[in-house]
């Protein structure tokens, strides 16, 4: 029984490593929005966002650290929810910055995320290109 637990943990770690190593993503950006297709060992995931819902795209820390170094990801910020979605965590920072710049150009959105004033944990306000506020 005790040995079975170690085998299960080992198989789970092996499956997770295989998933991370075999995953791939396709990003499509244009006038209508952003589409992200992620394929991995456990299937595919497709997400789509309208261009008007996206306010900022940038490279930023994912919240995870490896050897005290932040793991970077591509971050997509939204108008209504003031939330972000992280994609492609662990890719090289230069690649993420380049990809964010290309997506911003294709979607005509900004990279800037301006902190709101207020107490406690900072929140962010994102603006789309051409907005007056």
FENURLIN-V56059 format. One line per field, one symbol per residue. burial: 1 if it has 9 or more other C-alpha atoms within 8 Angstrom, else 0. A space follows every 50 residues. Layout:
burial = ???
This chain:
burial = 00000000000000000110001000001000111111110000000011 10111111101100000001111111111001000100101010011001 101101111110100000000101111100000
